[in-house]
C-alpha cells in the first residue's frame, strides 16, 4: 500500500521554542504578585493591630482616678441656737468608677468642719466600686459645736459646713494589672436651719 503523501497546503505545527520560557515567566510573575499581595496584607494587619493596641491602651487600659463625693444628706436631729449646734446627719456618699475594672478601696474617715474646726467624723467602710459604675452607701455622723461665731449663721438661717476624706485603693484591670489610686474629697454645703435641708452642695 502506497504511503499517503502530505496534502498540499497542510503544514505540521512547528514547535515554539519560546513557549516554555513564556510559561515560566508568567509563573514567576504570578508568584511575585502573590508575594507582593501577601506583604501588603501583612503590613495592613500590622498597622491595624497597632491602631487597636493604641486605642485599647488609651481607653480600656488607661486608669482614671475615681470620684468620691457627698451625693445628698438628711437629718435625724437638728438643734441650733446662737451659741451651739447639735445634729445627726445621714450622708449619702458615692464612689464613681469609670474604669474598665473594679476599684477596691480601704477603710477611711470622713470629717466635717465648721469655720475650719472639726465638728464630727465617721468611718467610711472598705468596699468595691465595680467597673463603669457608682458605689453608693450611707454613713451617719454626729456633729456638734459651741462657738460664738454660730450666732451670725443662726441669724441668717444658714449653717455652712465642709467635709473632707481620702480613699486609697487599687483599680484592677484584666484580673492581672493593679494600679494604686487615691481620691481626695472636698465638699461644701449649707444647712437651711428652718427646713432642715441641705442646699448648695458642691464637691
C-alpha positions as a Markdown table, in Angstrom:
| # | Residue | x | y | z |
|---|---|---|---|---|
| 1 | Unk | 0.0 | 0.0 | 0.0 |
| 2 | Unk | 1.5 | 3.3 | -1.0 |
| 3 | Unk | 2.4 | 5.8 | 1.7 |
| 4 | Unk | 0.0 | 8.6 | 2.0 |
| 5 | Unk | 1.5 | 11.8 | 0.7 |
| 6 | Unk | 1.1 | 15.0 | 2.6 |
| 7 | Unk | -1.7 | 17.0 | 1.1 |
| 8 | Unk | -0.6 | 20.3 | -0.4 |
| 9 | Unk | -1.3 | 23.4 | 1.8 |
| 10 | Unk | -1.3 | 21.4 | 5.0 |
| 11 | Unk | 1.7 | 22.0 | 7.3 |
| 12 | Unk | 2.6 | 20.4 | 10.6 |
| 13 | Unk | 2.8 | 22.9 | 13.5 |
| 14 | Unk | 6.4 | 23.7 | 14.3 |
| 15 | Unk | 7.3 | 23.7 | 18.0 |
| 16 | Unk | 7.5 | 27.1 | 19.6 |
| 17 | Unk | 10.9 | 27.4 | 21.3 |
| 18 | Unk | 9.7 | 30.3 | 23.4 |
| 19 | Unk | 6.6 | 28.6 | 24.8 |
| 20 | Unk | 8.3 | 27.1 | 27.8 |
| 21 | Unk | 10.1 | 30.4 | 28.6 |
| 22 | Unk | 6.7 | 32.3 | 28.4 |
| 23 | Unk | 5.0 | 29.9 | 30.8 |
| 24 | Unk | 8.0 | 30.2 | 33.3 |
| 25 | Unk | 7.9 | 34.0 | 33.1 |
| 26 | Unk | 4.2 | 34.0 | 33.7 |
| 27 | Unk | 4.6 | 31.7 | 36.7 |
| 28 | Unk | 7.3 | 33.9 | 38.2 |
| 29 | Unk | 5.2 | 37.0 | 37.7 |
| 30 | Unk | 2.2 | 35.3 | 39.4 |
| 31 | Unk | 4.4 | 34.3 | 42.3 |
| 32 | Unk | 5.8 | 37.8 | 42.5 |
| 33 | Unk | 2.3 | 39.3 | 42.6 |
| 34 | Unk | 1.2 | 36.9 | 45.3 |
| 35 | Unk | 4.2 | 37.8 | 47.4 |
| 36 | Unk | 3.5 | 41.5 | 46.9 |
| 37 | Unk | -0.1 | 41.0 | 48.0 |
| 38 | Unk | 1.0 | 38.9 | 51.0 |
| 39 | Unk | 3.4 | 41.6 | 52.1 |
| 40 | Unk | 0.7 | 44.3 | 51.7 |
| 41 | Unk | -1.8 | 42.1 | 53.7 |
| 42 | Unk | 0.8 | 41.6 | 56.5 |
| 43 | Unk | 1.6 | 45.4 | 56.5 |
| 44 | Unk | -2.1 | 46.3 | 56.7 |
| 45 | Unk | -2.6 | 43.7 | 59.5 |
| 46 | Unk | 0.4 | 45.2 | 61.5 |
| 47 | Unk | -1.0 | 48.7 | 61.1 |
| 48 | Unk | -4.4 | 47.6 | 62.1 |
| 49 | Unk | -3.1 | 45.8 | 65.2 |
| 50 | Unk | -1.0 | 48.8 | 66.1 |
| 51 | Unk | -4.1 | 51.0 | 65.9 |
| 52 | Unk | -6.1 | 48.6 | 68.0 |
| 53 | Unk | -3.4 | 48.4 | 70.7 |
| 54 | Unk | -3.1 | 52.2 | 70.8 |
| 55 | Unk | -6.9 | 52.6 | 71.1 |
| 56 | Unk | -7.0 | 49.8 | 73.7 |
| 57 | Unk | -4.2 | 51.5 | 75.7 |
| 58 | Unk | -5.8 | 54.9 | 75.6 |
| 59 | Unk | -9.3 | 53.6 | 76.6 |
| 60 | Unk | -9.6 | 50.2 | 78.3 |
| 61 | Unk | -6.1 | 50.1 | 79.9 |
| 62 | Unk | -6.0 | 53.8 | 80.9 |
| 63 | Unk | -6.5 | 54.1 | 84.6 |
| 64 | Unk | -8.6 | 57.1 | 85.7 |
| 65 | Unk | -8.9 | 58.4 | 89.2 |
| 66 | Unk | -12.4 | 57.5 | 90.6 |
| 67 | Unk | -14.5 | 60.3 | 92.0 |
| 68 | Unk | -15.7 | 60.4 | 95.7 |
| 69 | Unk | -18.4 | 62.8 | 96.8 |
| 70 | Unk | -21.3 | 63.5 | 99.1 |
| 71 | Unk | -24.4 | 63.0 | 96.9 |
| 72 | Unk | -27.1 | 64.1 | 99.4 |
| 73 | Unk | -27.8 | 64.4 | 103.2 |
| 74 | Unk | -30.7 | 64.4 | 105.6 |
| 75 | Unk | -31.0 | 64.9 | 109.4 |
| 76 | Unk | -32.4 | 62.7 | 112.1 |
| 77 | Unk | -32.0 | 65.5 | 114.7 |
| 78 | Unk | -31.1 | 69.2 | 114.2 |
| 79 | Unk | -30.8 | 71.6 | 117.2 |
| 80 | Unk | -29.2 | 75.0 | 116.5 |
| 81 | Unk | -29.1 | 78.2 | 118.6 |
| 82 | Unk | -27.0 | 81.3 | 118.8 |
| 83 | Unk | -24.1 | 79.6 | 120.6 |
| 84 | Unk | -24.1 | 75.9 | 119.6 |
| 85 | Unk | -25.5 | 73.3 | 117.3 |
| 86 | Unk | -26.1 | 69.6 | 117.7 |
| 87 | Unk | -27.2 | 67.4 | 114.8 |
| 88 | Unk | -27.2 | 63.8 | 113.5 |
| 89 | Unk | -26.7 | 63.7 | 109.7 |
| 90 | Unk | -27.3 | 60.8 | 107.3 |
| 91 | Unk | -24.9 | 61.4 | 104.4 |
| 92 | Unk | -25.3 | 59.6 | 101.2 |
| 93 | Unk | -21.9 | 59.0 | 99.6 |
| 94 | Unk | -20.8 | 57.8 | 96.2 |
| 95 | Unk | -17.6 | 56.5 | 94.6 |
| 96 | Unk | -17.9 | 56.8 | 90.8 |
| 97 | Unk | -15.6 | 54.4 | 88.9 |
| 98 | Unk | -15.3 | 55.0 | 85.2 |
| 99 | Unk | -12.5 | 52.4 | 84.7 |
| 100 | Unk | -12.8 | 49.0 | 82.9 |
| 101 | Unk | -12.1 | 47.2 | 86.1 |
| 102 | Unk | -13.2 | 47.3 | 89.8 |
| 103 | Unk | -11.8 | 49.9 | 92.3 |
| 104 | Unk | -11.2 | 48.3 | 95.7 |
| 105 | Unk | -10.7 | 50.9 | 98.5 |
| 106 | Unk | -9.8 | 50.6 | 102.1 |
| 107 | Unk | -11.4 | 51.9 | 105.3 |
| 108 | Unk | -11.2 | 55.7 | 105.6 |
| 109 | Unk | -12.7 | 58.6 | 107.6 |
| 110 | Unk | -14.9 | 61.5 | 106.5 |
| 111 | Unk | -14.5 | 64.6 | 108.7 |
| 112 | Unk | -16.9 | 67.6 | 108.8 |
| 113 | Unk | -15.8 | 71.1 | 109.6 |
| 114 | Unk | -17.4 | 74.3 | 110.8 |
| 115 | Unk | -15.3 | 77.5 | 110.4 |
| 116 | Unk | -12.2 | 75.3 | 109.9 |
| 117 | Unk | -12.7 | 73.3 | 113.1 |
| 118 | Unk | -13.6 | 69.6 | 113.0 |
| 119 | Unk | -17.1 | 69.0 | 114.4 |
| 120 | Unk | -17.6 | 65.3 | 113.7 |
| 121 | Unk | -16.4 | 62.3 | 111.7 |
| 122 | Unk | -17.5 | 58.9 | 110.6 |
| 123 | Unk | -15.9 | 55.7 | 109.2 |
| 124 | Unk | -16.1 | 55.1 | 105.5 |
| 125 | Unk | -16.1 | 51.2 | 105.3 |
| 126 | Unk | -13.9 | 49.4 | 102.7 |
| 127 | Unk | -15.8 | 48.3 | 99.7 |
| 128 | Unk | -15.6 | 47.9 | 95.9 |
| 129 | Unk | -16.9 | 50.2 | 93.1 |
| 130 | Unk | -17.5 | 47.9 | 90.2 |
| 131 | Unk | -16.3 | 48.8 | 86.7 |
| 132 | Unk | -18.2 | 51.5 | 85.0 |
| 133 | Unk | -20.5 | 52.0 | 88.0 |
| 134 | Unk | -21.0 | 54.0 | 91.1 |
| 135 | Unk | -20.8 | 52.5 | 94.6 |
| 136 | Unk | -23.4 | 54.2 | 96.8 |
| 137 | Unk | -23.6 | 53.9 | 100.6 |
| 138 | Unk | -24.7 | 55.9 | 103.7 |
| 139 | Unk | -22.9 | 57.0 | 106.8 |
| 140 | Unk | -24.3 | 58.6 | 110.0 |
| 141 | Unk | -22.3 | 61.4 | 111.6 |
| 142 | Unk | -22.9 | 63.2 | 114.9 |
| 143 | Unk | -22.0 | 66.9 | 114.5 |
| 144 | Unk | -21.7 | 69.4 | 117.3 |
| 145 | Unk | -20.0 | 72.7 | 118.1 |
| 146 | Unk | -20.1 | 75.5 | 120.7 |
| 147 | Unk | -18.9 | 78.8 | 119.3 |
| 148 | Unk | -19.8 | 82.5 | 119.4 |
| 149 | Unk | -19.5 | 82.5 | 115.6 |
| 150 | Unk | -22.6 | 80.4 | 115.3 |
| 151 | Unk | -24.7 | 83.5 | 116.1 |
| 152 | Unk | -24.1 | 85.0 | 112.7 |
| 153 | Unk | -25.1 | 81.9 | 110.8 |
| 154 | Unk | -28.1 | 81.3 | 113.2 |
| 155 | Unk | -29.4 | 84.8 | 112.4 |
| 156 | Unk | -29.1 | 84.2 | 108.7 |
| 157 | Unk | -30.8 | 80.9 | 109.0 |
| 158 | Unk | -27.9 | 79.1 | 107.1 |
| 159 | Unk | -25.2 | 77.0 | 108.7 |
| 160 | Unk | -22.2 | 76.5 | 106.4 |
| 161 | Unk | -20.2 | 73.2 | 106.7 |
| 162 | Unk | -17.4 | 71.5 | 104.8 |
| 163 | Unk | -16.1 | 67.9 | 104.7 |
| 164 | Unk | -13.0 | 66.1 | 103.6 |
| 165 | Unk | -12.0 | 62.5 | 103.1 |
| 166 | Unk | -9.3 | 60.5 | 101.3 |
| 167 | Unk | -9.8 | 57.0 | 99.9 |
| 168 | Unk | -6.8 | 54.8 | 99.0 |
| 169 | Unk | -7.2 | 51.6 | 96.9 |
| 170 | Unk | -6.4 | 49.9 | 93.6 |
| 171 | Unk | -8.0 | 49.6 | 90.2 |
| 172 | Unk | -7.8 | 46.1 | 88.8 |
| 173 | Unk | -7.6 | 45.6 | 85.0 |
| 174 | Unk | -7.9 | 42.3 | 83.2 |
| 175 | Unk | -7.5 | 40.5 | 86.5 |
| 176 | Unk | -3.8 | 40.9 | 86.4 |
| 177 | Unk | -2.9 | 44.6 | 86.3 |
| 178 | Unk | -3.3 | 46.6 | 89.6 |
| 179 | Unk | -2.9 | 50.4 | 89.7 |
| 180 | Unk | -3.0 | 52.3 | 93.0 |
| 181 | Unk | -5.3 | 55.3 | 93.1 |
| 182 | Unk | -6.1 | 57.7 | 95.9 |
| 183 | Unk | -9.1 | 60.0 | 95.9 |
| 184 | Unk | -9.4 | 63.3 | 97.8 |
| 185 | Unk | -12.9 | 64.5 | 98.6 |
| 186 | Unk | -13.6 | 68.1 | 99.4 |
| 187 | Unk | -17.2 | 69.3 | 99.7 |
| 188 | Unk | -19.0 | 72.4 | 100.9 |
| 189 | Unk | -22.7 | 72.7 | 101.8 |
| 190 | Unk | -25.2 | 74.8 | 103.5 |
| 191 | Unk | -27.7 | 73.6 | 106.1 |
| 192 | Unk | -31.0 | 75.5 | 105.9 |
| 193 | Unk | -31.9 | 75.6 | 109.6 |
| 194 | Unk | -35.7 | 76.2 | 109.2 |
| 195 | Unk | -36.3 | 73.4 | 106.7 |
| 196 | Unk | -33.5 | 71.1 | 107.9 |
| 197 | Unk | -32.4 | 70.7 | 104.3 |
| 198 | Unk | -29.0 | 70.6 | 102.6 |
| 199 | Unk | -28.5 | 73.1 | 99.8 |
| 200 | Unk | -25.7 | 74.4 | 97.6 |
| 201 | Unk | -23.8 | 71.0 | 97.9 |
| 202 | Unk | -20.6 | 71.3 | 96.0 |
| 203 | Unk | -17.8 | 68.7 | 95.7 |
